[in-house]
Amino acid sequence: MQEDKSQLMNYAMYGGVFLGLFWILKYLFVMGATRIPALNLFGSLLTLGTPLLLFYFLFKYKTFVTGNNLGYWHGVRFGILLFFFASLLEAVIVFIHITWIDQAYVGKLYETMIETVKMMNLNERVAESLEAQPLPSTVNYIFSNVIMTDVLIGMILSLLLVPLVRRYQPIKRRPY
């Protein structure tokens, strides 16, 4: 079956808006967890929603666009694009957070990472090299820690979930 790239992009953008809005909601809990630690637990629970939303959007795409004939790599490509478009929305809230709300957030994050490396008694050179590195710029931080991370997670989840979506057939209920 010939792939319709415009449909792939349209549905990935459409689903990316909803997934991105979900990630914005989740990120608000991350921001709130700096003041109220209990929100961190709820934010972590929301992380489970990401694979569920990917499964949902993959299934809808398989059903409505490909006519239940979704190829493996076609599904993986859809998942990667879905996560890419969602990461652009998440990047906006992260930019607002680290630029205007909490400018020291990235610095505190890296301090915590260095302390963790020291506590794990890893190689001393690793801790020293981390301490010697300057903090990344806002754009570098967002590109590497938000966009690229989300796309990588999207690729991994897609590789795992596309076979499940391809096999999944909803139960048809009979009317009474």
Secondary structure, DSSP 8 states (H G I E B T S, - for coil): ----HHHHHHHHHHHHHHHHHHHHHHHHHHHHTTT-THHHHHHHHHTTHHHHHHHHHHHHHHHHTSSS---HHHHHHHHHHHHHHHHHHHHHHHHHIIIII-TTHHHHHHHHHHHHHHHTT--HHHHHHHHHS----HHHHHIIIIIHHHHHHHHHHHHHHHHHHHH---------
